[in-house]
Amino acid sequence: MKRNMFKTLAGSALISLTALTAGTMAAQAESHMAAGNDTAEVQAFQAATQTLGQAITAAETQLKGKAMSAEFETEDAGAPGFKVEVLLPDGTTQSAMVNASDGTVTAMANDTEDKNSENGDGEEEDNDNN
């Protein structure tokens, strides 16, 4: 009886160890892939001729507002750039992409997420009176 219990416990421990090892390996692979993306982003940032400060100034000037946040991005635009969120005089926010090479500003569509969060429920308002 004790021998069977020992075999069962040993088998369970081996299965648990295998699952833990597989999970750790998957996490390391994901981390390694993310590090590769970070390396590419760092290289793109180093190659940028525009600074973060210049990008903020350009976005504020173009949109006639005040920057709330800014970050370097390589995914959202065709070319690397700075995504700047600007508070407009009417109290709404507008995002803009500032090209990291030449400083051109392109206004982005307003996020519906900002409007939805004002409703307090995270869902779009339905104004249909059906």
C-alpha positions as CSV (number, residue, x, y, z in Angstrom):
1,M,0.0,0.0,0.0
2,K,2.8,2.4,0.9
3,R,4.6,1.5,-2.2
4,N,1.6,2.3,-4.4
5,M,1.1,5.6,-2.6
6,F,4.8,6.5,-3.1
7,K,4.5,5.7,-6.8
8,T,1.4,7.9,-7.1
9,L,3.0,10.8,-5.3
10,A,6.2,10.5,-7.3
11,G,4.2,10.4,-10.5
12,S,2.2,13.5,-9.5
13,A,5.4,15.3,-8.6
14,L,6.9,14.4,-12.0
15,I,3.8,15.7,-13.8
16,S,3.8,18.9,-11.8
17,L,7.5,19.5,-12.4
18,T,7.1,18.9,-16.2
19,A,4.2,21.4,-16.3
20,L,6.2,23.9,-14.3
21,T,9.2,23.6,-16.6
22,A,7.1,23.9,-19.7
23,G,5.4,27.1,-18.3
24,T,8.8,28.6,-17.4
25,M,10.2,27.8,-20.8
26,A,7.2,29.5,-22.5
27,A,7.6,32.6,-20.3
28,Q,11.3,32.8,-21.1
29,A,10.6,32.5,-24.9
30,E,8.0,35.2,-24.7
31,S,10.3,37.4,-22.7
32,H,13.1,36.8,-25.3
33,M,10.7,37.7,-28.1
34,A,9.7,40.9,-26.3
35,A,13.3,41.8,-25.7
36,G,13.9,41.6,-29.5
37,N,11.1,44.0,-30.1
38,D,12.5,46.3,-27.5
39,T,15.9,46.2,-29.2
40,A,14.4,47.3,-32.5
41,E,12.5,50.1,-30.8
42,V,15.6,51.3,-29.0
43,Q,17.5,51.3,-32.3
44,A,14.7,53.3,-34.0
45,F,14.6,55.7,-31.1
46,Q,18.4,56.3,-31.3
47,A,18.1,56.9,-35.1
48,A,15.3,59.6,-34.6
49,T,16.3,63.1,-35.4
50,Q,13.5,64.6,-33.3
51,T,13.5,64.6,-29.5
52,L,10.6,63.9,-27.3
53,G,10.5,67.6,-26.3
54,Q,10.4,68.6,-29.9
55,A,7.6,66.2,-30.6
56,I,5.5,67.5,-27.7
57,T,6.0,71.1,-28.9
58,A,5.1,70.2,-32.4
59,A,1.9,68.4,-31.3
60,E,0.9,71.2,-28.9
61,T,1.4,73.8,-31.7
62,Q,-0.4,71.9,-34.4
63,L,-3.4,70.9,-32.2
64,K,-3.4,74.1,-30.1
65,G,-3.5,72.3,-26.8
66,K,-1.4,71.0,-24.0
67,A,0.3,67.6,-24.0
68,M,-0.9,65.2,-21.3
69,S,1.3,62.2,-22.3
70,A,3.8,61.2,-24.9
71,E,5.6,58.0,-25.8
72,F,7.8,56.6,-28.6
73,E,6.1,54.1,-30.8
74,T,7.0,51.9,-33.7
75,E,3.8,49.9,-34.0
76,D,1.0,52.4,-34.7
77,A,2.5,54.3,-37.6
78,G,4.3,53.3,-40.7
79,A,7.3,55.1,-39.6
80,P,8.6,55.4,-36.0
81,G,7.3,58.4,-34.1
82,F,6.0,59.9,-30.9
83,K,2.4,59.4,-29.9
84,V,1.3,62.5,-28.1
85,E,-2.0,62.9,-26.3
86,V,-3.1,66.5,-26.2
87,L,-5.8,68.2,-24.1
88,L,-7.7,70.6,-26.4
89,P,-9.2,73.9,-25.2
90,D,-12.7,72.4,-25.3
91,G,-11.7,69.8,-22.7
92,T,-11.5,66.8,-25.1
93,T,-8.4,64.9,-25.9
94,Q,-6.8,64.3,-29.3
95,S,-3.8,62.0,-30.1
96,A,-1.2,62.9,-32.7
97,M,1.7,61.0,-34.2
98,V,4.8,63.0,-34.7
99,N,7.2,61.5,-37.2
100,A,10.6,60.8,-35.5
101,S,12.6,61.8,-38.6
102,D,11.0,65.0,-39.9
103,G,8.7,66.2,-37.1
104,T,5.5,66.2,-39.2
105,V,2.4,65.9,-37.1
106,T,-0.6,63.7,-38.1
107,A,-3.7,63.9,-36.0
108,M,-5.2,60.6,-35.1
109,A,-8.9,59.7,-34.8
110,N,-10.2,60.3,-31.3
111,D,-10.4,57.2,-29.2
112,T,-13.9,56.1,-28.5
113,E,-12.5,54.7,-25.2
114,D,-12.2,58.3,-23.9
115,K,-15.8,59.0,-24.7
116,N,-17.0,55.7,-23.3
117,S,-15.2,56.3,-20.0
118,E,-17.1,59.5,-19.5
119,N,-20.3,57.5,-19.5
120,G,-19.0,55.7,-16.4
121,D,-19.8,52.3,-17.7
122,G,-17.2,51.7,-20.4
123,E,-19.9,51.1,-22.9
124,E,-21.1,53.2,-25.8
125,E,-24.2,55.2,-25.3
126,D,-27.2,54.1,-27.4
127,N,-29.1,57.3,-28.4
128,D,-31.6,55.4,-30.5
129,N,-35.1,55.9,-29.2
130,N,-36.6,52.7,-30.8
